[in-house]
Amino acid sequence: MIFWGTLILLAVMTILLVLEVADMALVMFGTLVVFMISGILSPAETFSGFSNSGTVSIGLLYILAYALQSTGLLNNVSNKL
């Protein structure tokens, strides 16, 4: 049963991502929550990836890149090159 549930959830997630029904982060996090609620993943397994330092580093880089783009600093630097 776990195999088919996982397969169905991943198929639905893929379809939602391809059709761009909602924001990618919302679809991915929603799928993660459904995995947890359905019992396929335990809460510890669900959120264990967020404690990885690589995941946190990539998240912080996204925030930094957005801040540089929002302030226009990135455009100023690229225009001078």
C-alpha positions as CSV (number, residue, x, y, z in Angstrom):
1,M,0.0,0.0,0.0
2,I,2.9,2.4,0.8
3,F,4.3,1.8,-2.7
4,W,1.1,2.7,-4.5
5,G,0.4,5.7,-2.2
6,T,3.9,7.1,-2.8
7,L,3.6,6.5,-6.6
8,I,0.2,8.3,-6.7
9,L,1.4,11.2,-4.7
10,L,4.6,11.6,-6.8
11,A,2.5,11.4,-10.0
12,V,0.0,14.1,-8.7
13,M,3.0,16.3,-7.6
14,T,4.6,15.9,-11.1
15,I,1.4,16.8,-12.9
16,L,0.8,19.9,-10.6
17,L,4.4,21.0,-11.3
18,V,4.2,20.6,-15.1
19,L,0.8,22.4,-15.3
20,E,2.1,25.1,-12.9
21,V,-1.2,25.0,-11.0
22,A,0.5,26.6,-8.0
23,D,3.8,27.9,-6.9
24,M,6.5,25.2,-7.0
25,A,7.4,25.6,-3.3
26,L,3.8,25.3,-2.3
27,V,3.4,22.1,-4.4
28,M,6.6,20.5,-3.0
29,F,5.9,21.4,0.6
30,G,2.2,20.4,0.3
31,T,3.3,17.0,-1.0
32,L,5.8,16.7,1.9
33,V,3.0,17.4,4.3
34,V,0.7,14.9,2.7
35,F,3.4,12.3,2.9
36,M,3.6,13.0,6.7
37,I,-0.1,13.1,7.3
38,S,-0.6,9.8,5.4
39,G,2.0,8.1,7.5
40,I,4.3,7.3,4.6
41,L,7.0,9.5,6.3
42,S,7.4,10.1,10.1
43,P,7.6,13.7,11.2
44,A,11.3,13.1,12.0
45,E,11.9,11.8,8.4
46,T,9.8,14.6,6.9
47,F,11.9,17.5,8.3
48,S,15.3,15.8,8.6
49,G,16.5,17.3,5.3
50,F,16.0,20.8,6.7
51,S,18.7,20.2,9.3
52,N,21.3,19.5,6.6
53,S,23.8,22.4,6.4
54,G,23.8,22.2,2.6
55,T,20.0,22.8,2.5
56,V,20.3,25.7,4.8
57,S,23.2,27.2,2.8
58,I,21.3,27.0,-0.5
59,G,18.3,28.6,1.1
60,L,20.4,31.5,2.4
61,L,22.0,31.9,-1.0
62,Y,18.5,32.3,-2.5
63,I,17.7,35.0,0.1
64,L,21.0,36.8,-0.7
65,A,20.4,36.7,-4.4
66,Y,16.9,38.0,-4.1
67,A,18.1,40.9,-1.9
68,L,20.9,41.8,-4.4
69,Q,18.4,41.7,-7.2
70,S,15.7,43.8,-5.3
71,T,18.1,46.5,-4.4
72,G,19.4,46.9,-7.9
73,L,23.0,46.3,-6.8
74,L,23.3,43.3,-9.0
75,N,22.3,45.4,-12.1
76,N,24.8,48.1,-11.2
77,V,27.7,45.6,-10.9
78,S,26.8,43.8,-14.1
79,N,26.5,47.0,-16.1
80,K,30.0,48.0,-15.1
81,L,31.4,44.7,-16.4
